[in-house]
């Protein structure tokens, strides 16, 4: 109990974000038919989540994050970062070392949602 066990992504263009996260992370999206909003269940190799149509205007950029930010563990930071950029993502905070633990960085999807990726690496300096 008291562990993070579900996440949600809000999007002003769900089709675009579904394509992005499917291409970059191989996540599976299932449209939920019996809910009163546009909502998709997300299945990953770990924690599952949901994607919903953004219910309010898109917040302006350069305001910082007003939410929890999830980071996704990947096999290769550089390869995943390249995939993110190739699919319309942007760098929010470039790759940096958490010494002797991992390489970490933060990105924006096309709807300016912030997410992190990290590659476990005991040699990170």
N, C-alpha and C positions, 0 to 999 in steps of 0.2 A: 504494500500500500504506500501511498505518497510518492510514487514514481511517475515520471512522464510516460504516458502510454498511448497517446494519440496526438496528432497534429492536424492543423487546418491551414490551407492556403486560400486567401481571397483573391479573386481575379475579376477584372472588368471585361476580360475576353477569355472565358474558360477553354474554348477550343485551342487557342494559341498556347496557353500554359500547359494544357494536357499534352500537346505535341512536344513542347520543350522538355518537360520532365520525363516523358516517355522516351524521347530520343537520348537525353543525357544520362538518365539513371535507370532506364528500363522498368519504370513503374507502370503498374496496370491501373486503369481508371474504369470504374463501373458506375454508370448513371443510376442513381437511386430514383425509382419511379414514384414512390409513395410518400414523398416529402413535399411540403408546400413551397419549396424554393428549388432553384437549379442547384443540384448537389451531386457530387461524384465521390464515391468511396475510392480511396487510394490503397492499393496493395503493394507493399515493398518486401524486401527480404528481411526486414526487421519490423520496426514499429509501423503500424498502419495509420492512415489519416483520411482527410477529406479535402475536397476542393469545392468552394462555393462561389456563386456569382456575387461579386462585391456589392453589398447592400447600400453603400454610401459612395460619395465622390472619392476618386483616387487622391491620396494625400500628396502634397507637393514634395519634390525631391529635396535633398540637402537638409532634412529636418531630423535626421537620426531615426533610430528604430523605436517605435512605441509598441513593443510586443516582445514575446520570447522569440529568439532566433534559433532555429535548428541548424545543426551542422551534420553533414553526411560523411561517414567514413568511406573513403575510396581507396582503390589499390594504387593509383598513380595520380598525384595532385596535378602534375603538368598535363597529362593526357586528358583528364577530366576538365581542367580549366580551358584547354583548347576546344573541347567539345561544347562547353558552355558558351564561349565567345562565338564559335561557328554557328550556334543556334540562336543567336540574338541576345545572349546574356551580356552583362557588363561587369567589370571589376568594381567592387565597392571598397574593398581594402585588400591590397596586393598580398601575395604569399609572404608569410613570415614564419620564423622558427619559434616553436615553444621548445626551448633547449632540452635535448635528450628525450623528447616525447613525440613530436609530430611537426609536420608542415601544415599551416592553417591559412585560410584566406576566406574572404567574403565576396559575394556576387549579388547582382540584381537580375531577376528575370525581366521579361518585357513589361510587366506591370509594376515594376520597381519593388517587388517583394525581396527582402534580404534573406539570404541563406548562406551558410558556410559549408566548406568542404575541408576535410583534413586527411592526411596520409600519415599513419603511424610510422615513425622513423626515429629510432634511438640515437641516430647520428645527426639529427637536425641541430644546427647551430646558427 
